[in-house]
Amino acid sequence: MPKDKSQTLQYAASVVFALVAIIPLLMFTYTLVRLNALHDLQNQIALGVTLMAALTGFGILRLMVTRMSNLLYLLHTVRQVAEQGAAPGPAAAKDFQVPGIGPIQEFGQIAEMLWSVSKAKAEPYLGQRVLVSVRNSTRPIAGTVLEVTNDGVLLDDNGREVGVSYRRISTIELDRSPGGLAEAAV
């Protein structure tokens, strides 16, 4: 499979289903054959019920994933129209990969929607001193919000400009420390 080709959420769900349901079912069948127990009526019934449960589960999973995928597509389209033609920053496909399957299209759409929410939360802090908590970091970044873009926020950290991508921001809040409040008042 090419590394740059993204897969749909439905394909990923089918692969996961095969790993958690079909392979164990095949192993159960193989065990019955090896034990020479497939001719027993109880074992045939158990195998049939197991197969029916697996197929029913697959149908339900496929329906849920299809509905969720369609809803995500609709929300993505509505968001693009609401931005009145503004080109959203494309989500990097390599950041939304599922091991063994590859990138999933809908994960990028979800991330873009969440980033637009993060942008809306950051805009009121324009010109104010804030603390930005960054994922995988023990200390927040303190600075004055200089700019809020589609990709992230630009902070002034004591004369040094620091850009933080929405994909790394976990929270953004006013800097209420004594030093932060003193700078905000100036």
C-alpha positions as CSV (number, residue, x, y, z in Angstrom):
1,M,0.0,0.0,0.0
2,P,1.4,3.5,-0.9
3,K,2.5,5.5,2.1
4,D,0.9,8.7,0.9
5,K,-2.6,7.4,0.2
6,S,-5.0,7.9,3.0
7,Q,-7.8,5.5,3.8
8,T,-11.3,6.0,4.8
9,L,-12.6,5.5,8.3
10,Q,-14.8,2.7,6.9
11,Y,-11.7,0.8,5.6
12,A,-9.9,1.2,9.0
13,A,-13.0,-0.1,10.8
14,S,-13.2,-3.1,8.4
15,V,-9.5,-4.0,9.1
16,V,-10.0,-3.7,12.9
17,F,-13.1,-5.8,12.7
18,A,-11.2,-8.5,10.8
19,L,-8.5,-8.5,13.4
20,V,-10.9,-8.8,16.4
21,A,-13.6,-11.0,15.0
22,I,-12.9,-12.8,11.8
23,I,-9.4,-14.1,12.7
24,P,-10.6,-15.5,16.1
25,L,-13.6,-17.1,14.3
26,L,-11.2,-18.8,11.8
27,M,-9.0,-20.0,14.6
28,F,-12.1,-21.5,16.4
29,T,-13.1,-23.3,13.1
30,Y,-9.5,-24.6,12.7
31,T,-9.5,-25.9,16.2
32,L,-12.8,-27.7,15.6
33,V,-11.4,-29.3,12.5
34,R,-8.1,-30.3,14.2
35,L,-10.0,-31.9,17.0
36,N,-12.2,-33.7,14.5
37,A,-15.2,-32.2,16.3
38,L,-16.8,-30.3,13.4
39,H,-19.2,-33.2,12.7
40,D,-20.8,-32.8,16.1
41,L,-24.2,-30.9,15.9
42,Q,-23.5,-28.8,19.0
43,N,-20.2,-27.6,17.6
44,Q,-21.8,-26.8,14.2
45,I,-24.5,-24.8,16.0
46,A,-21.9,-22.9,18.1
47,L,-19.9,-22.1,15.0
48,G,-23.1,-20.9,13.2
49,V,-24.2,-18.7,16.1
50,T,-20.6,-17.3,16.3
51,L,-20.6,-16.5,12.6
52,M,-24.1,-14.9,12.8
53,A,-23.0,-12.8,15.8
54,A,-19.8,-11.7,14.0
55,L,-21.7,-10.7,10.8
56,T,-24.3,-8.8,12.9
57,G,-21.6,-7.0,14.7
58,F,-19.9,-6.1,11.4
59,G,-23.2,-4.8,10.0
60,I,-23.8,-2.6,13.1
61,L,-20.2,-1.4,13.1
62,R,-20.2,-0.6,9.4
63,L,-23.5,1.3,9.8
64,M,-22.2,3.4,12.7
65,V,-18.9,4.2,11.0
66,T,-20.7,5.1,7.7
67,R,-23.1,7.5,9.6
68,M,-20.2,9.0,11.6
69,S,-18.1,9.4,8.4
70,N,-21.0,11.1,6.6
71,L,-21.6,13.4,9.6
72,L,-17.9,14.4,9.7
73,Y,-18.0,15.1,6.0
74,L,-21.1,17.3,6.4
75,L,-19.6,19.2,9.4
76,H,-16.4,19.7,7.5
77,T,-18.3,21.1,4.5
78,V,-20.4,23.4,6.7
79,R,-17.3,24.7,8.4
80,Q,-15.7,25.5,5.1
81,V,-18.8,27.3,3.9
82,A,-19.0,29.2,7.2
83,E,-15.5,30.5,6.7
84,Q,-16.8,32.0,3.4
85,G,-14.2,30.4,1.1
86,A,-11.2,30.8,3.4
87,A,-8.9,27.9,2.6
88,P,-8.4,25.9,5.8
89,G,-5.0,24.8,6.7
90,P,-4.6,21.2,5.5
91,A,-4.1,18.7,8.1
92,A,-0.8,16.8,7.7
93,A,-1.8,13.3,6.8
94,K,1.3,11.8,8.5
95,D,0.1,13.1,11.8
96,F,-3.2,11.0,11.7
97,Q,-1.9,7.6,10.8
98,V,-3.1,4.3,12.2
99,P,-0.3,1.8,12.4
100,G,-0.7,-0.9,9.7
101,I,-3.4,1.0,7.9
102,G,-2.0,4.5,7.2
103,P,-3.6,7.9,7.3
104,I,-7.3,8.2,7.9
105,Q,-9.1,11.0,6.0
106,E,-11.7,11.7,8.7
107,F,-9.1,12.2,11.4
108,G,-7.7,15.2,9.6
109,Q,-11.2,16.7,9.2
110,I,-11.9,16.2,13.0
111,A,-8.6,17.9,13.8
112,E,-9.3,20.9,11.5
113,M,-12.7,21.3,13.3
114,L,-11.0,21.2,16.7
115,W,-8.3,23.6,15.6
116,S,-11.0,26.1,14.5
117,V,-12.5,25.8,18.0
118,S,-9.0,26.5,19.5
119,K,-8.6,29.5,17.2
120,A,-12.0,30.9,18.4
121,K,-10.8,30.4,22.1
122,A,-7.5,32.1,21.4
123,E,-8.8,35.2,19.6
124,P,-10.2,37.0,22.8
125,Y,-6.6,36.9,24.3
126,L,-5.1,38.9,21.4
127,G,-2.7,41.5,23.0
128,Q,-3.0,39.9,26.4
129,R,-0.4,38.0,28.4
130,V,-1.3,34.3,28.5
131,L,0.0,30.9,29.6
132,V,-0.2,28.3,26.8
133,S,0.0,24.7,28.0
134,V,1.6,22.5,25.4
135,R,1.2,18.8,25.0
136,N,4.2,16.7,26.2
137,S,5.7,19.6,28.1
138,T,5.8,20.1,31.9
139,R,5.9,23.9,31.7
140,P,3.5,26.3,29.9
141,I,4.8,28.9,27.5
142,A,4.1,32.4,28.8
143,G,3.8,35.3,26.4
144,T,1.7,38.1,24.9
145,V,-0.5,37.0,22.0
146,L,0.6,38.8,19.0
147,E,-1.3,37.0,16.3
148,V,-4.0,34.3,16.0
149,T,-3.8,32.4,12.6
150,N,-5.5,29.4,11.1
151,D,-2.5,27.3,12.1
152,G,-1.7,28.5,15.6
153,V,-0.9,31.5,17.8
154,L,2.2,33.8,17.8
155,L,3.4,34.8,21.2
156,D,5.9,37.5,22.3
157,D,8.0,35.8,25.0
158,N,10.2,38.7,26.3
159,G,11.1,40.0,22.9
160,R,11.3,36.5,21.3
161,E,8.5,35.4,19.0
162,V,7.2,31.9,19.6
163,G,4.7,30.2,17.4
164,V,2.6,27.4,18.8
165,S,0.5,25.2,16.6
166,Y,-3.1,24.3,17.6
167,R,-2.2,20.6,17.4
168,R,0.2,21.1,20.3
169,I,-2.0,23.4,22.5
170,S,-3.9,21.8,25.3
171,T,-5.1,25.0,27.0
172,I,-4.7,28.7,26.8
173,E,-5.5,31.0,29.7
174,L,-4.7,34.5,31.1
175,D,-1.4,34.7,32.9
176,R,-2.5,35.5,36.5
177,S,1.0,35.4,38.0
178,P,2.3,38.6,39.6
179,G,4.7,39.1,36.7
180,G,2.1,38.4,34.1
181,L,-0.4,40.8,35.7
182,A,2.2,43.5,35.9
183,E,3.1,43.2,32.2
184,A,-0.6,43.1,31.2
185,A,-1.2,46.4,33.1
186,V,1.6,48.2,31.4
